[in-house]
Amino acid sequence: MKNACTEETLAQVYKLAAHHDLAHLVGQAVSKLPIAESEAAKKCKNAAMVAFYRYTQIQYEYQRICDLLEKEKIPFIPLKGSVLRQYYPEPWMRTSGDIDVLVKEDDLAHAVRELEAQGWTADSQLQYQNICLHASSGVLLELHFNIRVKMDAADAVMDAVWQNAICEEGKQYTYRQTDPFFICHHVAHMAKHVLVGGCGIRPFLDIWLLIQRLPPDDKILQALCQEAHLGVFFQQALLL
């Protein structure tokens, strides 16, 4: 292994992985392999430590958000990385730059008001599907009031998110998307990014892990993707 993985090769791998926010996974592998200590190896291992720190920081703020919304009786659905990380070997391996949570549009003002009372700072500008709030720790919350992706057929499906959500056991206001709907939403989100320039490697890791939980030939999943006009895109993503 020492001969196969040169300093130059590892440096190139690190550069590519870092571009996709996956350098921490290379660092995890490097820490378990008999690779000689080098500048590139140090960078890889450091990326793993930074990712674990990022996860710890985000997870702390995420739990604060969940506890607050539950206490204030505001129904909400965690989105994207907050859910996806449970499918990784270790939750810190699924990095994310922010926290995504969905509330009903009628509850948005109430949620923002309560978060601001807890020290979050809201942007003045409301975006197409969310408003951004910032914690004093630097963590960003994207508080969504819809999960549309600016594709008509897909948006018609995404608008049914609350009809495809289940209340978490032991909670009253914490919901989760059904497995087929969650995967369809992930596919729609991938497609949106592809249309505006690309989605990188990580969404393919996500989808590979997701279909271990729910086979891609699940009839409900297939029907949702077809209704969203994402059936072909989903199959091509699986092939990749």
Secondary structure as UniProt FT lines:
FT   TURN            2..4
FT   HELIX           7..19
FT   TURN            20..21
FT   HELIX           23..30
FT   TURN            31..32
FT   HELIX           39..71
FT   TURN            72..73
FT   STRAND          76..78
FT   HELIX           81..84
FT   HELIX           85..87
FT   HELIX           91..93
FT   STRAND          99..103
FT   HELIX           105..107
FT   HELIX           108..117
FT   TURN            118..119
FT   STRAND          121..122
FT   STRAND          130..134
FT   TURN            136..137
FT   STRAND          140..144
FT   HELIX           152..158
FT   TURN            159..160
FT   HELIX           161..164
FT   STRAND          165..167
FT   TURN            169..170
FT   STRAND          174..177
FT   HELIX           179..195
FT   TURN            196..197
FT   HELIX           202..213
FT   TURN            216..217
FT   HELIX           219..227
FT   TURN            228..229
FT   HELIX           231..239
//
